[in-house]
Amino acid sequence: MARSDAVAVTVNGRVRPVGDVPPHTTALDWLREIGLTGAKEGCAEGECGACSVMVARPDDGDGTRWTAINSCLVPVGSLDGQEVVTAEGLGTVDDLHPVQHEMAVRGGSQCGYCTPGFVCSMAAEYYRPSRVPTDSPGAEHGSNGFDLHALSGNLCRCTGYRPIRDAAYALGPADASDPLTRRTTEPAPPAVATWQTYGDRAYVRPTDLQTALGLLADHPDAVPVAGCTDWGVEVNLRGARADLVVALDRLPELRELHVSDDAVDIGAALTLSEVERGLAGRVPLLDELFPQFASLLIRNGATIGGNLGTGSPIGDLPPALLALDAEVVLVSAAGERTVALAHYFTGYRESVRRPDELIRSVRIPLPLSEITAFHKIAKRRFDDISSVAVGLALDVQDGVVRQARIGLGGVAATPIRARATESALERRPWTAETVRAAAEVMRTEGTPIDDQRATAAYRQAMLRTALLRLYADHAADEGRTA
């Protein structure tokens, strides 16, 4: 593996040695130390987007996709051997990039603090290969094919967003002669083995699963990380440090996605953005979840394994996966084992996973239930943490509920199945009367508490409403297709 003195990142076309820095040093702090101060720290937890930069990631073929990420969350060692473009690398004062030009002439920048982050997120969408003009623009899609959700992780306190939207919708197609456009036609840089040390601490990126498992077996206190969207917050806001961090995000064995006749297997190190593109609508329940999961900046880094591995009771994925009857495939140097997700969580941020084990994949059995929904109750429409999250999946045959699977988040110390509600639905007619009775059971599920996000009474009310809403939406869909 490359030792610390060999760790280097290509930034704006120039290879830059990382130097002798602690392994917890974020990409943002390192970029600012080398003089690239466009990216800024606003929140240090991936919510404001002032730190956004573009990285060269593999696309769904043999090319490169310019991908916006939060540089405040990822350690600089994670970018070893990779290519990064900051706002400074997009254009100059005398030769503005099209994104920078539109932001300037349409008043998209006022105080300027957030502008470089907006520019990088906007540029990543500008270069998106599937962005094409449309004759049917929507409230959040321009006629130029620009998806405003690309900016959902960027916050601005000055402009009111309209000028920024105007700038986004004014962009034409990417010029084929643009060097960053040409770069998308070539393969992304491969993962490199990294061993970055500083004193007694190290950041290690193995390039194969067995090496990673060996490190975890030898170092029980090692912290495995992927997108760092959770660990990065611990480092920034709580001062967390680890003697050994083992990076898993580029392990090929954890980045596979397979769809067979009886299951969908999703590699634990795939980002949520990659999972969404790879599934291409095969799991409708997850299609409802993805747009509500944080922001695109976060989904470009967050992994399905990381979301489960943290064991958070308010993660958005577990309720949906519980409703899908998912299983977790765990792997160690001794072999693999499969655990039903319903039995995976054992306590607050605790699970059956041993320190020497990794989540290899998540398995969703097929066929899927026909009636599904994901309800997220939060204070903001997007880029927020759930007060309550509910995943629902029902099989209804001949007017009778044959099977019900309901996952809940935010109402207990762990994500849970709504077992009593499932029992109140199964083998009963799919009618308003049945649903009303089951909804009263559902409001009693879990052990909700009062906290800064919601009261226990509100959470109970939302549980009840979720089931009523599912029935109402299903009845409305049947009416439209009748």
SEKOL-285554 format. One record per residue (C-alpha): x, y, z; residue in three letters. Coordinates in nm, 2 decimals, m for minus. Layout:
[site [X; Y; Z]; 'ALA']
...
# end
This chain:
[site [0.00; 0.00; 0.00]; 'MET']
[site [0.10; 0.36; m0.06]; 'ALA']
[site [0.25; 0.51; 0.25]; 'ARG']
[site [0.17; 0.87; 0.37]; 'SER']
[site [0.45; 1.02; 0.16]; 'ASP']
[site [0.29; 0.88; m0.16]; 'ALA']
[site [m0.07; 0.99; m0.09]; 'VAL']
[site [m0.17; 1.25; m0.35]; 'ALA']
[site [m0.48; 1.40; m0.51]; 'VAL']
[site [m0.52; 1.55; m0.85]; 'THR']
[site [m0.69; 1.89; m0.80]; 'VAL']
[site [m0.79; 2.10; m1.09]; 'ASN']
[site [m0.56; 1.90; m1.31]; 'GLY']
[site [m0.25; 1.92; m1.09]; 'ARG']
[site [m0.12; 1.64; m0.88]; 'VAL']
[site [m0.08; 1.76; m0.52]; 'ARG']
[site [0.09; 1.55; m0.24]; 'PRO']
[site [m0.13; 1.54; 0.07]; 'VAL']
[site [0.17; 1.58; 0.30]; 'GLY']
[site [0.20; 1.50; 0.67]; 'ASP']
[site [m0.15; 1.56; 0.80]; 'VAL']
[site [m0.36; 1.36; 1.05]; 'PRO']
[site [m0.58; 1.09; 0.90]; 'PRO']
[site [m0.90; 1.27; 1.02]; 'HIS']
[site [m0.81; 1.58; 0.82]; 'THR']
[site [m1.11; 1.66; 0.59]; 'THR']
[site [m1.07; 1.72; 0.22]; 'ALA']
[site [m1.22; 2.07; 0.29]; 'LEU']
[site [m0.96; 2.16; 0.55]; 'ASP']
[site [m0.68; 2.03; 0.33]; 'TRP']
[site [m0.80; 2.22; 0.02]; 'LEU']
[site [m0.81; 2.54; 0.21]; 'ARG']
[site [m0.47; 2.48; 0.36]; 'GLU']
[site [m0.32; 2.46; 0.00]; 'ILE']
[site [m0.49; 2.79; m0.09]; 'GLY']
[site [m0.81; 2.68; m0.26]; 'LEU']
[site [m1.04; 2.87; m0.03]; 'THR']
[site [m1.35; 2.88; m0.25]; 'GLY']
[site [m1.51; 2.58; m0.07]; 'ALA']
[site [m1.61; 2.68; 0.28]; 'LYS']
[site [m1.73; 2.53; 0.60]; 'GLU']
[site [m2.08; 2.64; 0.70]; 'GLY']
[site [m2.22; 2.36; 0.91]; 'CYS']
[site [m1.95; 2.08; 0.91]; 'ALA']
[site [m2.22; 1.82; 0.89]; 'GLU']
[site [m2.32; 1.81; 0.52]; 'GLY']
[site [m2.63; 2.02; 0.53]; 'GLU']
[site [m2.54; 2.35; 0.38]; 'CYS']
[site [m2.33; 2.25; 0.07]; 'GLY']
[site [m2.08; 2.54; 0.10]; 'ALA']
[site [m1.81; 2.28; 0.09]; 'CYS']
[site [m1.93; 2.11; m0.23]; 'SER']
[site [m1.66; 2.00; m0.48]; 'VAL']
[site [m1.67; 1.76; m0.78]; 'MET']
[site [m1.50; 1.43; m0.79]; 'VAL']
[site [m1.45; 1.19; m1.09]; 'ALA']
[site [m1.65; 0.88; m1.02]; 'ARG']
[site [m1.72; 0.58; m1.24]; 'PRO']
[site [m2.05; 0.61; m1.43]; 'ASP']
[site [m2.27; 0.33; m1.52]; 'ASP']
[site [m2.05; 0.23; m1.81]; 'GLY']
[site [m1.68; 0.28; m1.89]; 'ASP']
[site [m1.68; 0.66; m1.85]; 'GLY']
[site [m1.66; 0.91; m1.57]; 'THR']
[site [m1.94; 1.10; m1.40]; 'ARG']
[site [m1.86; 1.43; m1.23]; 'TRP']
[site [m2.01; 1.39; m0.89]; 'THR']
[site [m2.07; 1.66; m0.63]; 'ALA']
[site [m1.99; 1.57; m0.27]; 'ILE']
[site [m1.95; 1.74; 0.07]; 'ASN']
[site [m1.58; 1.79; 0.11]; 'SER']
[site [m1.63; 1.87; 0.48]; 'CYS']
[site [m1.72; 1.51; 0.56]; 'LEU']
[site [m1.47; 1.30; 0.37]; 'VAL']
[site [m1.11; 1.25; 0.49]; 'PRO']
[site [m0.86; 1.37; 0.24]; 'VAL']
[site [m0.70; 1.03; 0.24]; 'GLY']
[site [m1.02; 0.90; 0.08]; 'SER']
[site [m0.93; 1.10; m0.23]; 'LEU']
[site [m0.59; 0.94; m0.27]; 'ASP']
[site [m0.53; 0.88; m0.65]; 'GLY']
[site [m0.86; 1.05; m0.73]; 'GLN']
[site [m0.95; 1.37; m0.93]; 'GLU']
[site [m1.11; 1.67; m0.77]; 'VAL']
[site [m1.24; 1.99; m0.93]; 'VAL']
[site [m1.31; 2.29; m0.71]; 'THR']
[site [m1.48; 2.62; m0.81]; 'ALA']
[site [m1.14; 2.76; m0.88]; 'GLU']
[site [m1.08; 2.48; m1.14]; 'GLY']
[site [m1.40; 2.55; m1.34]; 'LEU']
[site [m1.31; 2.90; m1.47]; 'GLY']
[site [m1.12; 3.22; m1.42]; 'THR']
[site [m1.21; 3.58; m1.38]; 'VAL']
[site [m1.13; 3.63; m1.75]; 'ASP']
[site [m1.29; 3.30; m1.87]; 'ASP']
[site [m1.59; 3.21; m1.66]; 'LEU']
[site [m1.74; 2.87; m1.68]; 'HIS']
[site [m2.10; 2.87; m1.81]; 'PRO']
[site [m2.23; 2.79; m1.46]; 'VAL']
[site [m2.03; 3.08; m1.31]; 'GLN']
[site [m2.14; 3.32; m1.59]; 'HIS']
[site [m2.51; 3.24; m1.54]; 'GLU']
[site [m2.48; 3.27; m1.16]; 'MET']
[site [m2.32; 3.61; m1.20]; 'ALA']
[site [m2.54; 3.77; m1.47]; 'VAL']
[site [m2.87; 3.65; m1.31]; 'ARG']
[site [m2.79; 3.76; m0.95]; 'GLY']
[site [m2.74; 3.42; m0.81]; 'GLY']
[site [m2.46; 3.54; m0.59]; 'SER']
[site [m2.49; 3.80; m0.32]; 'GLN']
[site [m2.27; 3.76; m0.01]; 'CYS']
[site [m2.09; 3.49; m0.20]; 'GLY']
[site [m2.02; 3.25; 0.09]; 'TYR']
[site [m2.23; 2.97; m0.05]; 'CYS']
[site [m2.17; 3.05; m0.42]; 'THR']
[site [m1.87; 2.82; m0.49]; 'PRO']
[site [m2.06; 2.52; m0.34]; 'GLY']
[site [m2.37; 2.60; m0.56]; 'PHE']
[site [m2.14; 2.63; m0.86]; 'VAL']
[site [m1.99; 2.29; m0.81]; 'CYS']
[site [m2.32; 2.12; m0.75]; 'SER']
[site [m2.47; 2.30; m1.05]; 'MET']
[site [m2.17; 2.20; m1.26]; 'ALA']
[site [m2.20; 1.83; m1.17]; 'ALA']
[site [m2.57; 1.85; m1.30]; 'GLU']
[site [m2.45; 2.05; m1.60]; 'TYR']
[site [m2.22; 1.76; m1.70]; 'TYR']
[site [m2.48; 1.49; m1.62]; 'ARG']
[site [m2.48; 1.27; m1.94]; 'PRO']
[site [m2.86; 1.21; m1.93]; 'SER']
[site [m2.95; 1.58; m1.90]; 'ARG']
[site [m3.13; 1.66; m2.22]; 'VAL']
[site [m3.38; 1.93; m2.31]; 'PRO']
[site [m3.75; 1.86; m2.26]; 'THR']
[site [m4.07; 2.00; m2.39]; 'ASP']
[site [m4.24; 1.92; m2.06]; 'SER']
[site [m4.06; 2.11; m1.78]; 'PRO']
[site [m4.19; 2.08; m1.43]; 'GLY']
[site [m4.18; 2.27; m1.11]; 'ALA']
[site [m3.84; 2.12; m1.03]; 'GLU']
[site [m3.71; 2.05; m1.38]; 'HIS']
[site [m3.61; 2.31; m1.64]; 'GLY']
[site [m3.67; 2.29; m2.01]; 'SER']
[site [m3.29; 2.23; m2.04]; 'ASN']
[site [m3.33; 1.91; m1.84]; 'GLY']
[site [m3.17; 2.06; m1.53]; 'PHE']
[site [m3.30; 1.88; m1.21]; 'ASP']
[site [m3.32; 2.12; m0.92]; 'LEU']
[site [m3.28; 1.84; m0.68]; 'HIS']
[site [m2.91; 1.86; m0.77]; 'ALA']
[site [m2.90; 2.17; m0.55]; 'LEU']
[site [m3.11; 2.03; m0.27]; 'SER']
[site [m2.81; 2.01; m0.04]; 'GLY']
[site [m2.70; 2.37; m0.10]; 'ASN']
[site [m2.84; 2.64; 0.12]; 'LEU']
[site [m2.84; 3.02; 0.06]; 'CYS']
[site [m2.95; 3.29; 0.30]; 'ARG']
[site [m2.94; 3.59; 0.06]; 'CYS']
[site [m3.09; 3.53; m0.28]; 'THR']
[site [m3.42; 3.36; m0.21]; 'GLY']
[site [m3.31; 3.09; m0.46]; 'TYR']
[site [m3.50; 3.23; m0.76]; 'ARG']
[site [m3.19; 3.38; m0.93]; 'PRO']
[site [m3.01; 3.05; m0.86]; 'ILE']
[site [m3.29; 2.85; m1.02]; 'ARG']
[site [m3.29; 3.10; m1.32]; 'ASP']
[site [m2.92; 3.04; m1.36]; 'ALA']
[site [m2.97; 2.67; m1.36]; 'ALA']
[site [m3.25; 2.68; m1.61]; 'TYR']
[site [m3.05; 2.91; m1.84]; 'ALA']
[site [m2.76; 2.66; m1.90]; 'LEU']
[site [m2.73; 2.51; m2.24]; 'GLY']
[site [m2.58; 2.17; m2.32]; 'PRO']
[site [m2.22; 2.10; m2.22]; 'ALA']
[site [m1.97; 2.19; m2.49]; 'ASP']
[site [m1.82; 1.87; m2.64]; 'ALA']
[site [m1.48; 2.05; m2.65]; 'SER']
[site [m1.49; 2.13; m2.28]; 'ASP']
[site [m1.20; 1.94; m2.11]; 'PRO']
[site [m1.44; 1.83; m1.83]; 'LEU']
[site [m1.69; 1.71; m2.09]; 'THR']
[site [m1.42; 1.51; m2.27]; 'ARG']
[site [m1.31; 1.37; m1.94]; 'ARG']
[site [m1.65; 1.20; m1.90]; 'THR']
[site [m1.57; 0.98; m2.20]; 'THR']
[site [m1.27; 0.82; m2.03]; 'GLU']
[site [m1.26; 0.58; m1.73]; 'PRO']
[site [m1.26; 0.72; m1.38]; 'ALA']
[site [m0.94; 0.68; m1.18]; 'PRO']
[site [m0.93; 0.34; m1.01]; 'PRO']
[site [m0.91; 0.29; m0.64]; 'ALA']
[site [m0.56; 0.28; m0.50]; 'VAL']
[site [m0.43; 0.11; m0.19]; 'ALA']
[site [m0.37; 0.38; 0.07]; 'THR']
[site [m0.19; 0.37; 0.41]; 'TRP']
[site [m0.19; 0.72; 0.55]; 'GLN']
[site [m0.03; 0.75; 0.90]; 'THR']
[site [0.03; 1.03; 1.15]; 'TYR']
[site [0.18; 0.93; 1.48]; 'GLY']
[site [m0.01; 0.62; 1.61]; 'ASP']
[site [m0.31; 0.68; 1.38]; 'ARG']
[site [m0.38; 0.55; 1.03]; 'ALA']
[site [m0.63; 0.57; 0.75]; 'TYR']
[site [m0.62; 0.26; 0.54]; 'VAL']
[site [m0.79; 0.18; 0.21]; 'ARG']
[site [m0.75; m0.19; 0.11]; 'PRO']
[site [m0.83; m0.28; m0.25]; 'THR']
[site [m0.98; m0.62; m0.17]; 'ASP']
[site [m1.22; m0.76; 0.08]; 'LEU']
[site [m1.00; m1.02; 0.24]; 'GLN']
[site [m0.74; m0.76; 0.33]; 'THR']
[site [m1.01; m0.54; 0.49]; 'ALA']
[site [m1.15; m0.83; 0.69]; 'LEU']
[site [m0.80; m0.92; 0.81]; 'GLY']
[site [m0.75; m0.57; 0.94]; 'LEU']
[site [m1.08; m0.58; 1.13]; 'LEU']
[site [m0.99; m0.92; 1.27]; 'ALA']
[site [m0.65; m0.79; 1.39]; 'ASP']
[site [m0.78; m0.46; 1.51]; 'HIS']
[site [m1.12; m0.49; 1.69]; 'PRO']
[site [m1.14; m0.12; 1.76]; 'ASP']
[site [m1.09; m0.02; 1.40]; 'ALA']
[site [m1.37; 0.20; 1.25]; 'VAL']
[site [m1.49; 0.09; 0.91]; 'PRO']
[site [m1.62; 0.37; 0.70]; 'VAL']
[site [m1.76; 0.42; 0.35]; 'ALA']
[site [m1.91; 0.76; 0.25]; 'GLY']
[site [m1.83; 0.91; 0.59]; 'CYS']
[site [m2.16; 1.10; 0.60]; 'THR']
[site [m2.21; 0.98; 0.96]; 'ASP']
[site [m1.85; 0.94; 1.08]; 'TRP']
[site [m1.75; 1.27; 0.93]; 'GLY']
[site [m2.01; 1.44; 1.15]; 'VAL']
[site [m1.86; 1.26; 1.46]; 'GLU']
[site [m1.52; 1.38; 1.36]; 'VAL']
[site [m1.62; 1.74; 1.30]; 'ASN']
[site [m1.87; 1.81; 1.57]; 'LEU']
[site [m1.78; 1.56; 1.84]; 'ARG']
[site [m1.41; 1.54; 1.80]; 'GLY']
[site [m1.41; 1.17; 1.74]; 'ALA']
[site [m1.08; 1.01; 1.65]; 'ARG']
[site [m0.98; 0.65; 1.57]; 'ALA']
[site [m0.65; 0.48; 1.59]; 'ASP']
[site [m0.74; 0.30; 1.27]; 'LEU']
[site [m1.00; 0.38; 1.00]; 'VAL']
[site [m1.06; 0.12; 0.73]; 'VAL']
[site [m1.21; 0.26; 0.41]; 'ALA']
[site [m1.46; 0.03; 0.24]; 'LEU']
[site [m1.61; 0.25; m0.02]; 'ASP']
[site [m1.42; 0.13; m0.32]; 'ARG']
[site [m1.40; m0.25; m0.24]; 'LEU']
[site [m1.53; m0.42; m0.56]; 'PRO']
[site [m1.68; m0.71; m0.36]; 'GLU']
[site [m1.91; m0.46; m0.18]; 'LEU']
[site [m2.01; m0.27; m0.49]; 'ARG']
[site [m2.21; m0.53; m0.68]; 'GLU']
[site [m2.58; m0.52; m0.77]; 'LEU']
[site [m2.76; m0.83; m0.89]; 'HIS']
[site [m3.12; m0.89; m0.98]; 'VAL']
[site [m3.23; m1.25; m1.01]; 'SER']
[site [m3.57; m1.42; m1.03]; 'ASP']
[site [m3.60; m1.44; m0.65]; 'ASP']
[site [m3.40; m1.15; m0.50]; 'ALA']
[site [m3.23; m0.82; m0.55]; 'VAL']
[site [m2.88; m0.81; m0.39]; 'ASP']
[site [m2.74; m0.46; m0.33]; 'ILE']
[site [m2.37; m0.42; m0.24]; 'GLY']
[site [m2.31; m0.24; 0.09]; 'ALA']
[site [m2.06; 0.01; m0.05]; 'ALA']
[site [m2.28; 0.13; m0.34]; 'LEU']
[site [m2.39; 0.49; m0.28]; 'THR']
[site [m2.76; 0.56; m0.27]; 'LEU']
[site [m2.73; 0.75; m0.60]; 'SER']
[site [m2.57; 0.45; m0.76]; 'GLU']
[site [m2.83; 0.22; m0.61]; 'VAL']
[site [m3.11; 0.44; m0.75]; 'GLU']
[site [m2.96; 0.44; m1.10]; 'ARG']
[site [m2.88; 0.07; m1.08]; 'GLY']
[site [m3.23; m0.04; m0.97]; 'LEU']
[site [m3.39; 0.18; m1.24]; 'ALA']
[site [m3.73; 0.16; m1.08]; 'GLY']
[site [m3.73; m0.21; m1.00]; 'ARG']
[site [m3.82; m0.14; m0.63]; 'VAL']
[site [m4.09; 0.12; m0.63]; 'PRO']
[site [m4.08; 0.15; m0.25]; 'LEU']
[site [m3.72; 0.26; m0.27]; 'LEU']
[site [m3.80; 0.50; m0.55]; 'ASP']
[site [m4.03; 0.68; m0.30]; 'GLU']
[site [m3.75; 0.69; m0.04]; 'LEU']
[site [m3.45; 0.81; m0.25]; 'PHE']
[site [m3.57; 1.17; m0.31]; 'PRO']
[site [m3.65; 1.21; 0.06]; 'GLN']
[site [m3.32; 1.08; 0.18]; 'PHE']
[site [m3.11; 1.39; 0.29]; 'ALA']
[site [m2.98; 1.56; m0.03]; 'SER']
[site [m2.82; 1.45; m0.35]; 'LEU']
[site [m2.48; 1.56; m0.21]; 'LEU']
[site [m2.53; 1.32; 0.08]; 'ILE']
[site [m2.67; 1.04; m0.14]; 'ARG']
[site [m2.36; 1.07; m0.36]; 'ASN']
[site [m2.16; 0.96; m0.06]; 'GLY']
[site [m2.39; 0.77; 0.18]; 'ALA']
[site [m2.40; 0.39; 0.13]; 'THR']
[site [m2.67; 0.14; 0.20]; 'ILE']
[site [m2.43; m0.05; 0.43]; 'GLY']
[site [m2.33; 0.26; 0.62]; 'GLY']
[site [m2.69; 0.36; 0.68]; 'ASN']
[site [m2.75; 0.02; 0.84]; 'LEU']
[site [m2.41; m0.01; 1.01]; 'GLY']
[site [m2.47; 0.30; 1.22]; 'THR']
[site [m2.77; 0.14; 1.38]; 'GLY']
[site [m2.95; 0.48; 1.40]; 'SER']
[site [m3.32; 0.46; 1.50]; 'PRO']
[site [m3.40; 0.75; 1.27]; 'ILE']
[site [m3.23; 0.63; 0.95]; 'GLY']
[site [m3.46; 0.64; 0.65]; 'ASP']
[site [m3.35; 0.31; 0.49]; 'LEU']
[site [m3.43; 0.06; 0.77]; 'PRO']
[site [m3.81; 0.12; 0.78]; 'PRO']
[site [m3.83; 0.08; 0.40]; 'ALA']
[site [m3.61; m0.23; 0.40]; 'LEU']
[site [m3.80; m0.38; 0.69]; 'LEU']
[site [m4.12; m0.34; 0.49]; 'ALA']
[site [m3.94; m0.52; 0.20]; 'LEU']
[site [m3.85; m0.81; 0.43]; 'ASP']
[site [m3.48; m0.75; 0.36]; 'ALA']
[site [m3.19; m0.96; 0.48]; 'GLU']
[site [m2.84; m0.85; 0.57]; 'VAL']
[site [m2.54; m1.05; 0.45]; 'VAL']
[site [m2.26; m1.03; 0.70]; 'LEU']
[site [m1.90; m1.14; 0.61]; 'VAL']
[site [m1.59; m1.20; 0.81]; 'SER']
[site [m1.26; m1.38; 0.76]; 'ALA']
[site [m1.44; m1.69; 0.89]; 'ALA']
[site [m1.72; m1.68; 0.63]; 'GLY']
[site [m2.07; m1.53; 0.56]; 'GLU']
[site [m2.40; m1.54; 0.74]; 'ARG']
[site [m2.74; m1.40; 0.66]; 'THR']
[site [m2.96; m1.22; 0.91]; 'VAL']
[site [m3.31; m1.10; 0.87]; 'ALA']
[site [m3.31; m0.72; 0.91]; 'LEU']
[site [m3.60; m0.76; 1.15]; 'ALA']
[site [m3.35; m0.94; 1.38]; 'HIS']
[site [m3.04; m0.73; 1.30]; 'TYR']
[site [m3.09; m0.44; 1.55]; 'PHE']
[site [m3.04; m0.52; 1.91]; 'THR']
[site [m3.04; m0.18; 2.09]; 'GLY']
[site [m2.97; 0.19; 2.04]; 'TYR']
[site [m2.70; 0.20; 1.77]; 'ARG']
[site [m2.63; m0.17; 1.84]; 'GLU']
[site [m2.67; m0.48; 1.62]; 'SER']
[site [m2.57; m0.84; 1.58]; 'VAL']
[site [m2.28; m0.74; 1.36]; 'ARG']
[site [m1.95; m0.84; 1.53]; 'ARG']
[site [m1.64; m0.60; 1.52]; 'PRO']
[site [m1.47; m0.84; 1.27]; 'ASP']
[site [m1.77; m0.85; 1.04]; 'GLU']
[site [m1.88; m0.62; 0.76]; 'LEU']
[site [m2.21; m0.58; 0.58]; 'ILE']
[site [m2.15; m0.73; 0.24]; 'ARG']
[site [m2.49; m0.67; 0.09]; 'SER']
[site [m2.86; m0.63; 0.15]; 'VAL']
[site [m3.10; m0.88; m0.01]; 'ARG']
[site [m3.46; m0.80; m0.10]; 'ILE']
[site [m3.67; m1.11; m0.18]; 'PRO']
[site [m3.89; m1.11; m0.49]; 'LEU']
[site [m4.16; m1.09; m0.59]; 'PRO']
[site [m4.24; m0.75; m0.43]; 'LEU']
[site [m4.57; m0.66; m0.27]; 'SER']
[site [m4.80; m0.47; m0.50]; 'GLU']
[site [m4.91; m0.20; m0.25]; 'ILE']
[site [m4.62; m0.01; m0.11]; 'THR']
[site [m4.54; 0.33; 0.03]; 'ALA']
[site [m4.28; 0.53; 0.22]; 'PHE']
[site [m4.39; 0.81; 0.44]; 'HIS']
[site [m4.14; 1.05; 0.59]; 'LYS']
[site [m4.26; 1.31; 0.84]; 'ILE']
[site [m4.00; 1.58; 0.89]; 'ALA']
[site [m4.00; 1.96; 0.95]; 'LYS']
[site [m3.86; 2.03; 0.60]; 'ARG']
[site [m3.97; 1.87; 0.27]; 'ARG']
[site [m3.61; 1.77; 0.18]; 'PHE']
[site [m3.27; 1.74; 0.34]; 'ASP']
[site [m3.40; 1.68; 0.69]; 'ASP']
[site [m3.40; 1.41; 0.96]; 'ILE']
[site [m3.72; 1.21; 1.01]; 'SER']
[site [m3.95; 1.27; 1.31]; 'SER']
[site [m4.12; 0.95; 1.19]; 'VAL']
[site [m4.05; 0.72; 0.89]; 'ALA']
[site [m4.29; 0.45; 0.78]; 'VAL']
[site [m4.23; 0.18; 0.52]; 'GLY']
[site [m4.54; m0.02; 0.41]; 'LEU']
[site [m4.58; m0.32; 0.19]; 'ALA']
[site [m4.91; m0.52; 0.16]; 'LEU']
[site [m5.02; m0.81; m0.05]; 'ASP']
[site [m5.39; m0.80; m0.12]; 'VAL']
[site [m5.56; m1.08; m0.31]; 'GLN']
[site [m5.93; m1.11; m0.38]; 'ASP']
[site [m5.99; m0.82; m0.14]; 'GLY']
[site [m5.81; m0.98; 0.15]; 'VAL']
[site [m5.48; m0.88; 0.31]; 'VAL']
[site [m5.26; m1.19; 0.27]; 'ARG']
[site [m4.94; m1.03; 0.41]; 'GLN']
[site [m4.85; m0.70; 0.57]; 'ALA']
[site [m4.50; m0.58; 0.64]; 'ARG']
[site [m4.46; m0.24; 0.81]; 'ILE']
[site [m4.13; m0.09; 0.92]; 'GLY']
[site [m4.11; 0.21; 1.16]; 'LEU']
[site [m3.83; 0.46; 1.24]; 'GLY']
[site [m3.82; 0.73; 1.50]; 'GLY']
[site [m4.05; 0.56; 1.75]; 'VAL']
[site [m3.82; 0.33; 1.94]; 'ALA']
[site [m3.45; 0.28; 2.03]; 'ALA']
[site [m3.42; 0.08; 1.71]; 'THR']
[site [m3.60; 0.06; 1.38]; 'PRO']
[site [m3.89; m0.19; 1.43]; 'ILE']
[site [m4.15; m0.39; 1.26]; 'ARG']
[site [m4.51; m0.30; 1.35]; 'ALA']
[site [m4.60; m0.66; 1.43]; 'ARG']
[site [m4.93; m0.59; 1.61]; 'ALA']
[site [m5.05; m0.38; 1.32]; 'THR']
[site [m4.95; m0.64; 1.07]; 'GLU']
[site [m5.15; m0.90; 1.26]; 'SER']
[site [m5.45; m0.66; 1.27]; 'ALA']
[site [m5.44; m0.65; 0.89]; 'LEU']
[site [m5.35; m1.00; 0.78]; 'GLU']
[site [m5.63; m1.23; 0.68]; 'ARG']
[site [m5.88; m0.95; 0.70]; 'ARG']
[site [m6.07; m0.77; 0.42]; 'PRO']
[site [m5.89; m0.47; 0.27]; 'TRP']
[site [m6.16; m0.22; 0.36]; 'THR']
[site [m6.19; 0.11; 0.53]; 'ALA']
[site [m6.32; m0.05; 0.85]; 'GLU']
[site [m6.02; m0.29; 0.87]; 'THR']
[site [m5.78; m0.01; 0.81]; 'VAL']
[site [m5.93; 0.22; 1.07]; 'ARG']
[site [m5.91; m0.05; 1.33]; 'ALA']
[site [m5.55; m0.13; 1.24]; 'ALA']
[site [m5.46; 0.23; 1.24]; 'ALA']
[site [m5.57; 0.25; 1.60]; 'GLU']
[site [m5.33; m0.04; 1.67]; 'VAL']
[site [m5.05; 0.13; 1.48]; 'MET']
[site [m5.06; 0.44; 1.69]; 'ARG']
[site [m4.96; 0.23; 1.99]; 'THR']
[site [m4.65; 0.07; 1.82]; 'GLU']
[site [m4.31; 0.14; 1.96]; 'GLY']
[site [m4.21; 0.37; 2.25]; 'THR']
[site [m4.21; 0.72; 2.11]; 'PRO']
[site [m4.06; 1.00; 2.31]; 'ILE']
[site [m4.07; 1.38; 2.32]; 'ASP']
[site [m3.76; 1.54; 2.17]; 'ASP']
[site [m3.66; 1.84; 1.96]; 'GLN']
[site [m3.81; 1.70; 1.65]; 'ARG']
[site [m4.16; 1.60; 1.77]; 'ALA']
[site [m4.37; 1.50; 2.07]; 'THR']
[site [m4.46; 1.14; 2.14]; 'ALA']
[site [m4.83; 1.23; 2.08]; 'ALA']
[site [m4.75; 1.37; 1.74]; 'TYR']
[site [m4.55; 1.06; 1.65]; 'ARG']
[site [m4.84; 0.84; 1.75]; 'GLN']
[site [m5.08; 1.05; 1.54]; 'ALA']
[site [m4.85; 1.02; 1.24]; 'MET']
[site [m4.83; 0.64; 1.28]; 'LEU']
[site [m5.21; 0.62; 1.27]; 'ARG']
[site [m5.23; 0.86; 0.97]; 'THR']
[site [m4.97; 0.67; 0.77]; 'ALA']
[site [m5.20; 0.37; 0.74]; 'LEU']
[site [m5.51; 0.57; 0.67]; 'LEU']
[site [m5.32; 0.76; 0.40]; 'ARG']
[site [m5.20; 0.44; 0.24]; 'LEU']
[site [m5.56; 0.31; 0.21]; 'TYR']
[site [m5.68; 0.65; 0.07]; 'ALA']
[site [m5.40; 0.67; m0.18]; 'ASP']
[site [m5.46; 0.31; m0.29]; 'HIS']
[site [m5.84; 0.37; m0.33]; 'ALA']
[site [m5.77; 0.68; m0.53]; 'ALA']
[site [m5.53; 0.49; m0.76]; 'ASP']
[site [m5.80; 0.22; m0.81]; 'GLU']
[site [m6.05; 0.49; m0.90]; 'GLY']
[site [m5.82; 0.64; m1.16]; 'ARG']
[site [m5.76; 0.31; m1.33]; 'THR']
[site [m6.12; 0.18; m1.31]; 'ALA']
# end
